Each structure stands twice: as C-alpha cells, then as structure tokens.
Amino acid sequence: MVEPVNYQHTLARTQIAEQMQETAKEQHIGDKQAFAAELNKLEKVREKQTQQADQDQEGVKVREEERRKQGHEGEEEETDNAENTPDAPSERIKDDPEHHIDITV
C-alpha cells in the first residue's frame, strides 16, 4: 500500500528535526565544556591575583616593620647629634628651588 504524500513529508521533517535536535545537544555540550574551561581559567587567574595581593600585603608589613626598626634607631642617633650640635640645621629639611613659591607681584 502506498503511503500518503503528507506522511512522507512528515517523516522527512521529523528526521530533520531529530538531527537538528542532536546537533543542538552536541553544540550545547560543547558550549558547556567551553564555558567550564573559561571558568577554570578565570578561577586560576583570580587565585593568582589573590596570592599576589597576599604577598604584597606581607611585603608591606615587612617594610613597615623595617622602617619602624630603622626609625627607632635613627631617632636615637638624631637625639645624639642634636645634643652635640644644637645650631646644626635639621637634615630632614632640604632647600629645593623647585618648591620655592614666588610671592612678588
């Protein structure tokens, strides 16, 4: 028995629709994998940035401690120098012509 023409067209359309659906599933899986790979990359970059920030903070703390230690040692030396030569100008203040202000009009 011969099948009606409409049924033949419907079968072909159904097969094409199934193929398109399979292709879409494969593409969706590929997209998921690409998204997961990109997410992993971003997560690794974030971890590196976090580690770098932690290292920077530790470095700042170490430098501050060194400055404090040097500052305490330097204060003792400055008091000794100030007692020995009271008329000596402070070494902290330096004459820099770039910082002079012209007030003449």
N, C-alpha and C positions, 0 to 999 in steps of 0.2 A: 504494500500500500504506500502511496506517495504522501509524504507529509505536506501540510500546508506551507505556503511560502512564508507566512508570518512566523511560524515556528522555526524555520531555518534561520531567518534573520535574528530571531530572539536568541537562538543558541549561539550564534556567532557573537552577538553583543554580550551575552553572558560570559563567554570565553575571554573576550577582550577585557571586560570589566574585571574578571578574576586576575588576568595578567597585570592589569593596571594596579589592582589592589596588592598583588605580590610585590610589584616594583615599588609601590609606595611603602610597603612594610620594610623592604630591604633598604630603601633610602632613609626611612625613619631610624632604622637600626644604625645605619652609617652616620646619620646626624647625631644620634645619641652618643656613639663612640667618639665622634669628633668633639662633641661638647664635653664629654668626660675628659678627653685628652687636654683640651684647652683649660678646663677647670683645674686639672692636676698641675699644669704649667703655672697658672696663676697662684695656686696654693704654694708651690715651691718658691716662687718669687716673693710672695708675702712672708714666708718663713725666713728667707734670706734677709729681707728688709727688717724683720723683727729682730733677728740675730744681730744685724748691723747696728740697729738702734740700741740694743742692749750693750753691745761692745762700746759704742760711742758714749753711752751714759757712764759705763765703768771707767772709760778713759777720762772723762770729765771729772769724775770723783777722784781718781788718782792724781790728776793735775792739780785739783783744788787742795788736796792733802799736801802735795809737794809745795805749793805756794804758801800754804799755812806754815809749814815747817820752815821754809826759807824766810817767810815774813817774820816769824818769831826770832830767828837767828839774825836777820837783818835789823830788827828793832834794837836788839842788844848792841850791835855794832854802832848804830846811829847814835844811841844814847852815849856811848863811849866817846864818839867823835864830837858830839855836841858839848860834852863836858870839857874836852881838851881844847877846842877852838870855838868859843861862843860867837865870835864875829864872822865865822865862815858861813857863806850862803848855803842854803839847802840844795842838795844835788838833785832833788826831785823837780825843782823849778828850773827850766832852761829857757834862755832867751831865743825865741824863734821869730824871725822877722815876718814870716808868713801869717803869724797870728796877731800882728800888731794892727790896731784899729786907728785909722786916720780920722781925728776929730776936728781938724782945721777946716774952716769954711772959707 
